[in-house]
Amino acid sequence: MAKKVVKKKEREVLVVASKVREYIKEKDCNTSGEFINELSEAVYCLIDKAVNRAQENGRKTIQAKDV
């Protein structure tokens, strides 16, 4: 029986791909096709954690210390 592949829900990319690729190129490396989307997902996770921390501390304003 074939397994179903569960596809991640596509979300808007939060990073500027051209800037990320430029930075990586300066480090004498290349960027794979999936890297930008995965980086953006990591940014979503980081933001979600910061939001949760601020809310747990009774704040609506996300601050640098929440990262």
PDB file with SEQRES, HELIX, SHEET and CRYST1 records, atoms N, CA, C and O in Angstrom:
SEQRES   1 A   67  MET ALA LYS LYS VAL VAL LYS LYS LYS GLU ARG GLU VAL          
SEQRES   2 A   67  LEU VAL VAL ALA SER LYS VAL ARG GLU TYR ILE LYS GLU          
SEQRES   3 A   67  LYS ASP CYS ASN THR SER GLY GLU PHE ILE ASN GLU LEU          
SEQRES   4 A   67  SER GLU ALA VAL TYR CYS LEU ILE ASP LYS ALA VAL ASN          
SEQRES   5 A   67  ARG ALA GLN GLU ASN GLY ARG LYS THR ILE GLN ALA LYS          
SEQRES   6 A   67  ASP VAL                                                      
HELIX    1 AA1 ALA A   17  GLU A   26  1                                  10    
HELIX    2 AA2 PHE A   35  GLU A   56  1                                  22    
HELIX    3 AA3 ALA A   64  ASP A   66  5                                   3    
CRYST1    1.000    1.000    1.000  90.00  90.00  90.00 P 1           1          
ATOM      1  N   MET A   1       0.833  -1.176   0.000  1.00  0.00           N  
ATOM      2  CA  MET A   1       0.000   0.000   0.000  1.00  0.00           C  
ATOM      3  C   MET A   1       0.886   1.251   0.000  1.00  0.00           C  
ATOM      4  O   MET A   1       1.846   1.324   0.767  1.00  0.00           O  
ATOM      5  N   ALA A   2       0.579   2.221  -0.840  1.00  0.00           N  
ATOM      6  CA  ALA A   2       1.383   3.439  -0.957  1.00  0.00           C  
ATOM      7  C   ALA A   2       1.119   4.376   0.219  1.00  0.00           C  
ATOM      8  O   ALA A   2      -0.012   4.508   0.688  1.00  0.00           O  
ATOM      9  N   LYS A   3       2.175   5.015   0.679  1.00  0.00           N  
ATOM     10  CA  LYS A   3       2.036   5.990   1.760  1.00  0.00           C  
ATOM     11  C   LYS A   3       1.641   7.339   1.190  1.00  0.00           C  
ATOM     12  O   LYS A   3       2.089   7.726   0.110  1.00  0.00           O  
ATOM     13  N   LYS A   4       0.807   8.043   1.917  1.00  0.00           N  
ATOM     14  CA  LYS A   4       0.442   9.395   1.513  1.00  0.00           C  
ATOM     15  C   LYS A   4       1.502  10.359   2.006  1.00  0.00           C  
ATOM     16  O   LYS A   4       1.968  10.257   3.140  1.00  0.00           O  
ATOM     17  N   VAL A   5       1.876  11.285   1.159  1.00  0.00           N  
ATOM     18  CA  VAL A   5       2.839  12.314   1.538  1.00  0.00           C  
ATOM     19  C   VAL A   5       2.054  13.523   2.018  1.00  0.00           C  
ATOM     20  O   VAL A   5       1.246  14.088   1.281  1.00  0.00           O  
ATOM     21  N   VAL A   6       2.300  13.912   3.260  1.00  0.00           N  
ATOM     22  CA  VAL A   6       1.627  15.073   3.819  1.00  0.00           C  
ATOM     23  C   VAL A   6       2.444  16.302   3.464  1.00  0.00           C  
ATOM     24  O   VAL A   6       3.612  16.412   3.839  1.00  0.00           O  
ATOM     25  N   LYS A   7       1.831  17.216   2.747  1.00  0.00           N  
ATOM     26  CA  LYS A   7       2.506  18.434   2.312  1.00  0.00           C  
ATOM     27  C   LYS A   7       2.289  19.539   3.339  1.00  0.00           C  
ATOM     28  O   LYS A   7       1.177  19.740   3.827  1.00  0.00           O  
ATOM     29  N   LYS A   8       3.370  20.253   3.659  1.00  0.00           N  
ATOM     30  CA  LYS A   8       3.261  21.393   4.568  1.00  0.00           C  
ATOM     31  C   LYS A   8       2.404  22.474   3.935  1.00  0.00           C  
ATOM     32  O   LYS A   8       2.429  22.683   2.723  1.00  0.00           O  
ATOM     33  N   LYS A   9       1.648  23.152   4.778  1.00  0.00           N  
ATOM     34  CA  LYS A   9       0.851  24.275   4.299  1.00  0.00           C  
ATOM     35  C   LYS A   9       1.811  25.387   3.862  1.00  0.00           C  
ATOM     36  O   LYS A   9       2.698  25.786   4.618  1.00  0.00           O  
ATOM     37  N   GLU A  10       1.626  25.872   2.657  1.00  0.00           N  
ATOM     38  CA  GLU A  10       2.470  26.939   2.129  1.00  0.00           C  
ATOM     39  C   GLU A  10       2.128  28.256   2.825  1.00  0.00           C  
ATOM     40  O   GLU A  10       0.965  28.653   2.894  1.00  0.00           O  
ATOM     41  N   ARG A  11       3.144  28.914   3.331  1.00  0.00           N  
ATOM     42  CA  ARG A  11       2.961  30.225   3.950  1.00  0.00           C  
ATOM     43  C   ARG A  11       3.805  31.234   3.195  1.00  0.00           C  
ATOM     44  O   ARG A  11       4.726  30.874   2.462  1.00  0.00           O  
ATOM     45  N   GLU A  12       3.482  32.477   3.383  1.00  0.00           N  
ATOM     46  CA  GLU A  12       4.234  33.550   2.740  1.00  0.00           C  
ATOM     47  C   GLU A  12       5.678  33.529   3.245  1.00  0.00           C  
ATOM     48  O   GLU A  12       5.927  33.330   4.434  1.00  0.00           O  
ATOM     49  N   VAL A  13       6.617  33.735   2.335  1.00  0.00           N  
ATOM     50  CA  VAL A  13       8.034  33.778   2.704  1.00  0.00           C  
ATOM     51  C   VAL A  13       8.313  35.094   3.427  1.00  0.00           C  
ATOM     52  O   VAL A  13       7.951  36.167   2.945  1.00  0.00           O  
ATOM     53  N   LEU A  14       8.960  34.999   4.589  1.00  0.00           N  
ATOM     54  CA  LEU A  14       9.217  36.178   5.417  1.00  0.00           C  
ATOM     55  C   LEU A  14      10.608  36.770   5.240  1.00  0.00           C  
ATOM     56  O   LEU A  14      10.913  37.825   5.797  1.00  0.00           O  
ATOM     57  N   VAL A  15      11.437  36.107   4.480  1.00  0.00           N  
ATOM     58  CA  VAL A  15      12.796  36.605   4.287  1.00  0.00           C  
ATOM     59  C   VAL A  15      12.964  37.135   2.868  1.00  0.00           C  
ATOM     60  O   VAL A  15      12.251  36.722   1.954  1.00  0.00           O  
ATOM     61  N   VAL A  16      13.900  38.039   2.695  1.00  0.00           N  
ATOM     62  CA  VAL A  16      14.200  38.574   1.368  1.00  0.00           C  
ATOM     63  C   VAL A  16      15.206  37.621   0.722  1.00  0.00           C  
ATOM     64  O   VAL A  16      16.397  37.639   1.029  1.00  0.00           O  
ATOM     65  N   ALA A  17      14.686  36.792  -0.181  1.00  0.00           N  
ATOM     66  CA  ALA A  17      15.487  35.723  -0.773  1.00  0.00           C  
ATOM     67  C   ALA A  17      16.760  36.247  -1.420  1.00  0.00           C  
ATOM     68  O   ALA A  17      17.824  35.650  -1.257  1.00  0.00           O  
ATOM     69  N   SER A  18      16.669  37.351  -2.149  1.00  0.00           N  
ATOM     70  CA  SER A  18      17.847  37.872  -2.844  1.00  0.00           C  
ATOM     71  C   SER A  18      18.934  38.292  -1.855  1.00  0.00           C  
ATOM     72  O   SER A  18      20.121  38.105  -2.120  1.00  0.00           O  
ATOM     73  N   LYS A  19      18.537  38.852  -0.731  1.00  0.00           N  
ATOM     74  CA  LYS A  19      19.511  39.280   0.285  1.00  0.00           C  
ATOM     75  C   LYS A  19      20.155  38.067   0.954  1.00  0.00           C  
ATOM     76  O   LYS A  19      21.356  38.063   1.222  1.00  0.00           O  
ATOM     77  N   VAL A  20      19.348  37.041   1.221  1.00  0.00           N  
ATOM     78  CA  VAL A  20      19.876  35.825   1.831  1.00  0.00           C  
ATOM     79  C   VAL A  20      20.861  35.153   0.887  1.00  0.00           C  
ATOM     80  O   VAL A  20      21.951  34.754   1.297  1.00  0.00           O  
ATOM     81  N   ARG A  21      20.474  35.028  -0.374  1.00  0.00           N  
ATOM     82  CA  ARG A  21      21.365  34.398  -1.363  1.00  0.00           C  
ATOM     83  C   ARG A  21      22.656  35.194  -1.525  1.00  0.00           C  
ATOM     84  O   ARG A  21      23.734  34.613  -1.646  1.00  0.00           O  
ATOM     85  N   GLU A  22      22.550  36.512  -1.528  1.00  0.00           N  
ATOM     86  CA  GLU A  22      23.734  37.373  -1.650  1.00  0.00           C  
ATOM     87  C   GLU A  22      24.676  37.148  -0.472  1.00  0.00           C  
ATOM     88  O   GLU A  22      25.888  37.029  -0.651  1.00  0.00           O  
ATOM     89  N   TYR A  23      24.113  37.089   0.730  1.00  0.00           N  
ATOM     90  CA  TYR A  23      24.927  36.872   1.927  1.00  0.00           C  
ATOM     91  C   TYR A  23      25.626  35.515   1.873  1.00  0.00           C  
ATOM     92  O   TYR A  23      26.809  35.402   2.194  1.00  0.00           O  
ATOM     93  N   ILE A  24      24.887  34.496   1.467  1.00  0.00           N  
ATOM     94  CA  ILE A  24      25.466  33.154   1.371  1.00  0.00           C  
ATOM     95  C   ILE A  24      26.558  33.113   0.306  1.00  0.00           C  
ATOM     96  O   ILE A  24      27.591  32.470   0.492  1.00  0.00           O  
ATOM     97  N   LYS A  25      26.326  33.793  -0.795  1.00  0.00           N  
ATOM     98  CA  LYS A  25      27.317  33.863  -1.883  1.00  0.00           C  
ATOM     99  C   LYS A  25      28.608  34.513  -1.382  1.00  0.00           C  
ATOM    100  O   LYS A  25      29.700  34.088  -1.758  1.00  0.00           O  
ATOM    101  N   GLU A  26      28.488  35.547  -0.531  1.00  0.00           N  
ATOM    102  CA  GLU A  26      29.667  36.197   0.051  1.00  0.00           C  
ATOM    103  C   GLU A  26      30.493  35.222   0.887  1.00  0.00           C  
ATOM    104  O   GLU A  26      31.699  35.401   1.056  1.00  0.00           O  
ATOM    105  N   LYS A  27      29.831  34.189   1.406  1.00  0.00           N  
ATOM    106  CA  LYS A  27      30.501  33.167   2.210  1.00  0.00           C  
ATOM    107  C   LYS A  27      31.044  32.041   1.331  1.00  0.00           C  
ATOM    108  O   LYS A  27      31.479  31.004   1.831  1.00  0.00           O  
ATOM    109  N   ASP A  28      31.012  32.262   0.008  1.00  0.00           N  
ATOM    110  CA  ASP A  28      31.505  31.310  -0.984  1.00  0.00           C  
ATOM    111  C   ASP A  28      30.741  29.985  -0.951  1.00  0.00           C  
ATOM    112  O   ASP A  28      31.326  28.908  -1.065  1.00  0.00           O  
ATOM    113  N   CYS A  29      29.420  30.094  -0.791  1.00  0.00           N  
ATOM    114  CA  CYS A  29      28.542  28.920  -0.807  1.00  0.00           C  
ATOM    115  C   CYS A  29      27.365  29.185  -1.733  1.00  0.00           C  
ATOM    116  O   CYS A  29      27.140  30.315  -2.166  1.00  0.00           O  
ATOM    117  N   ASN A  30      26.614  28.121  -2.033  1.00  0.00           N  
ATOM    118  CA  ASN A  30      25.436  28.218  -2.874  1.00  0.00           C  
ATOM    119  C   ASN A  30      24.182  27.949  -2.050  1.00  0.00           C  
ATOM    120  O   ASN A  30      24.261  27.426  -0.938  1.00  0.00           O  
ATOM    121  N   THR A  31      23.037  28.305  -2.597  1.00  0.00           N  
ATOM    122  CA  THR A  31      21.760  28.130  -1.913  1.00  0.00           C  
ATOM    123  C   THR A  31      20.918  27.109  -2.659  1.00  0.00           C  
ATOM    124  O   THR A  31      20.712  27.240  -3.865  1.00  0.00           O  
ATOM    125  N   SER A  32      20.430  26.095  -1.958  1.00  0.00           N  
ATOM    126  CA  SER A  32      19.561  25.099  -2.588  1.00  0.00           C  
ATOM    127  C   SER A  32      18.162  25.689  -2.778  1.00  0.00           C  
ATOM    128  O   SER A  32      17.824  26.714  -2.187  1.00  0.00           O  
ATOM    129  N   GLY A  33      17.377  25.043  -3.592  1.00  0.00           N  
ATOM    130  CA  GLY A  33      16.030  25.515  -3.890  1.00  0.00           C  
ATOM    131  C   GLY A  33      15.110  25.536  -2.682  1.00  0.00           C  
ATOM    132  O   GLY A  33      14.217  26.379  -2.600  1.00  0.00           O  
ATOM    133  N   GLU A  34      15.316  24.620  -1.745  1.00  0.00           N  
ATOM    134  CA  GLU A  34      14.429  24.533  -0.582  1.00  0.00           C  
ATOM    135  C   GLU A  34      14.868  25.412   0.582  1.00  0.00           C  
ATOM    136  O   GLU A  34      14.104  25.612   1.527  1.00  0.00           O  
ATOM    137  N   PHE A  35      16.077  25.936   0.529  1.00  0.00           N  
ATOM    138  CA  PHE A  35      16.633  26.634   1.687  1.00  0.00           C  
ATOM    139  C   PHE A  35      15.806  27.838   2.119  1.00  0.00           C  
ATOM    140  O   PHE A  35      15.544  28.005   3.310  1.00  0.00           O  
ATOM    141  N   ILE A  36      15.393  28.676   1.182  1.00  0.00           N  
ATOM    142  CA  ILE A  36      14.670  29.912   1.529  1.00  0.00           C  
ATOM    143  C   ILE A  36      13.371  29.587   2.262  1.00  0.00           C  
ATOM    144  O   ILE A  36      13.045  30.232   3.258  1.00  0.00           O  
ATOM    145  N   ASN A  37      12.626  28.587   1.773  1.00  0.00           N  
ATOM    146  CA  ASN A  37      11.371  28.222   2.444  1.00  0.00           C  
ATOM    147  C   ASN A  37      11.614  27.685   3.846  1.00  0.00           C  
ATOM    148  O   ASN A  37      10.871  28.013   4.771  1.00  0.00           O  
ATOM    149  N   GLU A  38      12.644  26.866   4.014  1.00  0.00           N  
ATOM    150  CA  GLU A  38      12.954  26.329   5.341  1.00  0.00           C  
ATOM    151  C   GLU A  38      13.423  27.427   6.286  1.00  0.00           C  
ATOM    152  O   GLU A  38      13.077  27.421   7.468  1.00  0.00           O  
ATOM    153  N   LEU A  39      14.205  28.368   5.773  1.00  0.00           N  
ATOM    154  CA  LEU A  39      14.642  29.498   6.585  1.00  0.00           C  
ATOM    155  C   LEU A  39      13.438  30.315   7.029  1.00  0.00           C  
ATOM    156  O   LEU A  39      13.355  30.735   8.183  1.00  0.00           O  
ATOM    157  N   SER A  40      12.514  30.536   6.118  1.00  0.00           N  
ATOM    158  CA  SER A  40      11.303  31.284   6.445  1.00  0.00           C  
ATOM    159  C   SER A  40      10.485  30.549   7.512  1.00  0.00           C  
ATOM    160  O   SER A  40       9.939  31.182   8.416  1.00  0.00           O  
ATOM    161  N   GLU A  41      10.398  29.222   7.412  1.00  0.00           N  
ATOM    162  CA  GLU A  41       9.683  28.440   8.431  1.00  0.00           C  
ATOM    163  C   GLU A  41      10.353  28.596   9.795  1.00  0.00           C  
ATOM    164  O   GLU A  41       9.675  28.687  10.819  1.00  0.00           O  
ATOM    165  N   ALA A  42      11.688  28.628   9.804  1.00  0.00           N  
ATOM    166  CA  ALA A  42      12.421  28.825  11.056  1.00  0.00           C  
ATOM    167  C   ALA A  42      12.122  30.201  11.638  1.00  0.00           C  
ATOM    168  O   ALA A  42      12.034  30.357  12.856  1.00  0.00           O  
ATOM    169  N   VAL A  43      11.968  31.196  10.776  1.00  0.00           N  
ATOM    170  CA  VAL A  43      11.629  32.552  11.222  1.00  0.00           C  
ATOM    171  C   VAL A  43      10.219  32.556  11.824  1.00  0.00           C  
ATOM    172  O   VAL A  43       9.993  33.171  12.867  1.00  0.00           O  
ATOM    173  N   TYR A  44       9.270  31.871  11.172  1.00  0.00           N  
ATOM    174  CA  TYR A  44       7.917  31.758  11.732  1.00  0.00           C  
ATOM    175  C   TYR A  44       7.970  31.165  13.141  1.00  0.00           C  
ATOM    176  O   TYR A  44       7.307  31.668  14.048  1.00  0.00           O  
ATOM    177  N   CYS A  45       8.750  30.104  13.331  1.00  0.00           N  
ATOM    178  CA  CYS A  45       8.865  29.461  14.640  1.00  0.00           C  
ATOM    179  C   CYS A  45       9.461  30.412  15.671  1.00  0.00           C  
ATOM    180  O   CYS A  45       8.989  30.482  16.806  1.00  0.00           O  
ATOM    181  N   LEU A  46      10.481  31.130  15.278  1.00  0.00           N  
ATOM    182  CA  LEU A  46      11.126  32.098  16.171  1.00  0.00           C  
ATOM    183  C   LEU A  46      10.145  33.191  16.584  1.00  0.00           C  
ATOM    184  O   LEU A  46      10.099  33.581  17.751  1.00  0.00           O  
ATOM    185  N   ILE A  47       9.370  33.679  15.636  1.00  0.00           N  
ATOM    186  CA  ILE A  47       8.373  34.714  15.932  1.00  0.00           C  
ATOM    187  C   ILE A  47       7.299  34.163  16.867  1.00  0.00           C  
ATOM    188  O   ILE A  47       6.914  34.822  17.833  1.00  0.00           O  
ATOM    189  N   ASP A  48       6.814  32.950  16.579  1.00  0.00           N  
ATOM    190  CA  ASP A  48       5.783  32.340  17.429  1.00  0.00           C  
ATOM    191  C   ASP A  48       6.262  32.198  18.865  1.00  0.00           C  
ATOM    192  O   ASP A  48       5.516  32.473  19.805  1.00  0.00           O  
ATOM    193  N   LYS A  49       7.512  31.768  19.035  1.00  0.00           N  
ATOM    194  CA  LYS A  49       8.072  31.643  20.387  1.00  0.00           C  
ATOM    195  C   LYS A  49       8.157  32.998  21.080  1.00  0.00           C  
ATOM    196  O   LYS A  49       7.860  33.109  22.269  1.00  0.00           O  
ATOM    197  N   ALA A  50       8.559  34.024  20.341  1.00  0.00           N  
ATOM    198  CA  ALA A  50       8.659  35.370  20.908  1.00  0.00           C  
ATOM    199  C   ALA A  50       7.278  35.894  21.300  1.00  0.00           C  
ATOM    200  O   ALA A  50       7.126  36.518  22.350  1.00  0.00           O  
ATOM    201  N   VAL A  51       6.283  35.647  20.469  1.00  0.00           N  
ATOM    202  CA  VAL A  51       4.911  36.071  20.771  1.00  0.00           C  
ATOM    203  C   VAL A  51       4.424  35.377  22.042  1.00  0.00           C  
ATOM    204  O   VAL A  51       3.857  36.015  22.928  1.00  0.00           O  
ATOM    205  N   ASN A  52       4.649  34.070  22.123  1.00  0.00           N  
ATOM    206  CA  ASN A  52       4.227  33.325  23.312  1.00  0.00           C  
ATOM    207  C   ASN A  52       4.897  33.850  24.573  1.00  0.00           C  
ATOM    208  O   ASN A  52       4.250  33.996  25.610  1.00  0.00           O  
ATOM    209  N   ARG A  53       6.185  34.134  24.486  1.00  0.00           N  
ATOM    210  CA  ARG A  53       6.911  34.640  25.654  1.00  0.00           C  
ATOM    211  C   ARG A  53       6.354  35.983  26.101  1.00  0.00           C  
ATOM    212  O   ARG A  53       6.161  36.215  27.295  1.00  0.00           O  
ATOM    213  N   ALA A  54       6.096  36.868  25.143  1.00  0.00           N  
ATOM    214  CA  ALA A  54       5.546  38.180  25.483  1.00  0.00           C  
ATOM    215  C   ALA A  54       4.167  38.028  26.127  1.00  0.00           C  
ATOM    216  O   ALA A  54       3.873  38.676  27.132  1.00  0.00           O  
ATOM    217  N   GLN A  55       3.325  37.173  25.550  1.00  0.00           N  
ATOM    218  CA  GLN A  55       1.986  36.968  26.094  1.00  0.00           C  
ATOM    219  C   GLN A  55       2.038  36.354  27.490  1.00  0.00           C  
ATOM    220  O   GLN A  55       1.251  36.724  28.362  1.00  0.00           O  
ATOM    221  N   GLU A  56       2.953  35.426  27.702  1.00  0.00           N  
ATOM    222  CA  GLU A  56       3.110  34.825  29.028  1.00  0.00           C  
ATOM    223  C   GLU A  56       3.538  35.859  30.065  1.00  0.00           C  
ATOM    224  O   GLU A  56       3.265  35.709  31.256  1.00  0.00           O  
ATOM    225  N   ASN A  57       4.212  36.908  29.598  1.00  0.00           N  
ATOM    226  CA  ASN A  57       4.644  37.985  30.488  1.00  0.00           C  
ATOM    227  C   ASN A  57       3.646  39.140  30.506  1.00  0.00           C  
ATOM    228  O   ASN A  57       3.951  40.218  31.016  1.00  0.00           O  
ATOM    229  N   GLY A  58       2.454  38.917  29.952  1.00  0.00           N  
ATOM    230  CA  GLY A  58       1.389  39.916  30.006  1.00  0.00           C  
ATOM    231  C   GLY A  58       1.605  41.108  29.094  1.00  0.00           C  
ATOM    232  O   GLY A  58       1.088  42.194  29.357  1.00  0.00           O  
ATOM    233  N   ARG A  59       2.368  40.918  28.020  1.00  0.00           N  
ATOM    234  CA  ARG A  59       2.636  42.016  27.101  1.00  0.00           C  
ATOM    235  C   ARG A  59       2.087  41.697  25.723  1.00  0.00           C  
ATOM    236  O   ARG A  59       1.974  40.534  25.334  1.00  0.00           O  
ATOM    237  N   LYS A  60       1.746  42.757  24.987  1.00  0.00           N  
ATOM    238  CA  LYS A  60       1.355  42.617  23.588  1.00  0.00           C  
ATOM    239  C   LYS A  60       2.481  43.064  22.667  1.00  0.00           C  
ATOM    240  O   LYS A  60       2.448  42.818  21.462  1.00  0.00           O  
ATOM    241  N   THR A  61       3.468  43.718  23.244  1.00  0.00           N  
ATOM    242  CA  THR A  61       4.595  44.220  22.450  1.00  0.00           C  
ATOM    243  C   THR A  61       5.729  43.183  22.506  1.00  0.00           C  
ATOM    244  O   THR A  61       6.195  42.800  23.579  1.00  0.00           O  
ATOM    245  N   ILE A  62       6.151  42.746  21.317  1.00  0.00           N  
ATOM    246  CA  ILE A  62       7.263  41.816  21.224  1.00  0.00           C  
ATOM    247  C   ILE A  62       8.559  42.628  21.295  1.00  0.00           C  
ATOM    248  O   ILE A  62       8.746  43.595  20.557  1.00  0.00           O  
ATOM    249  N   GLN A  63       9.432  42.217  22.190  1.00  0.00           N  
ATOM    250  CA  GLN A  63      10.675  42.935  22.413  1.00  0.00           C  
ATOM    251  C   GLN A  63      11.870  42.043  22.048  1.00  0.00           C  
ATOM    252  O   GLN A  63      11.738  40.828  21.898  1.00  0.00           O  
ATOM    253  N   ALA A  64      13.019  42.673  21.913  1.00  0.00           N  
ATOM    254  CA  ALA A  64      14.240  41.931  21.568  1.00  0.00           C  
ATOM    255  C   ALA A  64      14.513  40.806  22.558  1.00  0.00           C  
ATOM    256  O   ALA A  64      14.986  39.737  22.173  1.00  0.00           O  
ATOM    257  N   LYS A  65      14.219  41.041  23.813  1.00  0.00           N  
ATOM    258  CA  LYS A  65      14.477  40.029  24.834  1.00  0.00           C  
ATOM    259  C   LYS A  65      13.590  38.792  24.666  1.00  0.00           C  
ATOM    260  O   LYS A  65      13.873  37.759  25.273  1.00  0.00           O  
ATOM    261  N   ASP A  66      12.537  38.868  23.868  1.00  0.00           N  
ATOM    262  CA  ASP A  66      11.669  37.728  23.627  1.00  0.00           C  
ATOM    263  C   ASP A  66      12.273  36.745  22.630  1.00  0.00           C  
ATOM    264  O   ASP A  66      11.836  35.598  22.534  1.00  0.00           O  
ATOM    265  N   VAL A  67      13.275  37.202  21.894  1.00  0.00           N  
ATOM    266  CA  VAL A  67      13.971  36.331  20.949  1.00  0.00           C  
ATOM    267  C   VAL A  67      15.044  35.622  21.734  1.00  0.00           C  
ATOM    268  O   VAL A  67      15.789  34.817  21.175  1.00  0.00           O  
TER     269      VAL A  67                                                      
END                                                                             
